[in-house]
Amino acid sequence: MPKPLAPTTVEELQAALRLCGDEQASVETGGSFSKRLVGGPVAAARYRLTTSRLDRLLAYEPADLTVSVEAGMRFTELRRILADNNQILPLDPPFASNATVGGILAANSSGPRRRRYGTARDMAIGMRFATMDGKLVSSGGMVVKNVTGLDMGKLMIGSFGTLAVIASANFKVFPMPETSVTRRFQAPSVDALLDLRKAILESVLQPVAIDWLNPAAASAAGLGDSHTLLVEASGSSAAASRYGSGLESLAARAGSDADAVGAEAWEAVRECVPRWLEANPEGASVRVSTVATRLGTLLAAAGDAGCGAVLRAGNATGHLLAPDAQSARLAIGRLRSEGIHATLEAASDAARAGVVAWDASGNELAVMQRVKADFDPLQLLNRGRLYGVI
């Protein structure tokens, strides 16, 4: 069993990593470890370090729409603090009930409202992180860059803790909308719903979120057993009412059924991946990304492989949900042959066997490897956590 390390201050975090570095001891790091299935399995380590006790609110200026927290703060607690001031941090991460802020950043988690607000890289405006030699690095206002000109704080987002350990983060936050409306659209054919999606995106409505669930995913989320388009609009009460009427008018012209649903529908969408993995322990989640015009190709690949699909319908990113290893391999093979990015994000050991999990593009992997060599030359930190590559 690895020896536990649970620092309560940034100084203790630095000392803990310096200890591991001096001993040349491998260390697994995380917050609440809610996303251990996501990314890649960590090799056996001598130490297991949790940031969960680094959970303080460092600074909050509601008038400036900024907040700074330590990495171990639970996202639910941050959301509560902001809600008391009618503000939000609309990351919409999965595993939200247990996730820490640092874990959300390390996994680059986001959800349906990324269409309006972006992802963690858009909302994080500053960061402090500790390296294996015990140094504390800050980025943001005093931007720290390497020789290639990269913002090192942004590089930590999505690195799964393989480069350094996030100690704290600063975010821009947003006013809470006065109200919101959500419409669920279902149609007898994929083409009819694709036409409706196109009409919505080309209209003046411009929703906050627009997600597509195929029948398998919709059923798993408790939203029906047909191809389903969920659309959220928000703003003033008057604007939300106009949005609702406009969406229903577009649906009528497209021959689609439309009904109003509550916030619980979006919670089901946000948590679809973890709930699927819990219900299908031999299954997998495949993260996908392509251009918006190829949404139909994604849906066809999911159907042919027997997978569920939960997709951001505005930009054709999201997840395919495989019930077993064979379905995951079929989906990944099909998608990559079509030139679509497909990453085996969370899976059983059987589903991982013989699959290249991450199809890194361009010089992305080379940059990560170079930074890893600079920050952790002995490869001690979270070995294998970045899809088995780093």
PyMOL commands that set and color helices and strands:
alter all, ss='L'
color gray80, all
select helices_A, chain A and resi 10-23+62-64+75-83+101-107+114-117+120-123+152-156+190-202+215-220+237-254+263-270+272-279+292-304+325-337+349-352+364-375
alter helices_A, ss='H'
color red, helices_A
select strands_A, chain A and resi 3-5+27-30+47-50+57-61+66-70+87-88+124-130+136-139+165-172+174-175+179-186+209-213+228-235+257-260+284-289+308-312+317-322+341-347
alter strands_A, ss='S'
color yellow, strands_A
deselect
rebuild
show_as cartoon
